[in-house]
Amino acid sequence: MYYRICSNCGANLDPGERCDCEEERQKQTDRIISMMKINKDGQYELAMVGGCTWN
């Protein structure tokens, strides 16, 4: 066998290759958390920062 399989995401990895699925998952979690804030009633809400253009 010339490749390994990541035990977390199932990706096929070359010999010596390191899977970055955990780092990517953490980046996504951090991005979502950064968009959340607690409003004056103590509830969480999404705070959309930056411009979002929908055509």
Secondary structure as UniProt FT lines:
FT   STRAND          4..5
FT   TURN            7..9
FT   STRAND          12..13
FT   TURN            15..16
FT   HELIX           21..34
FT   STRAND          36..38
FT   TURN            40..41
FT   STRAND          44..46
//
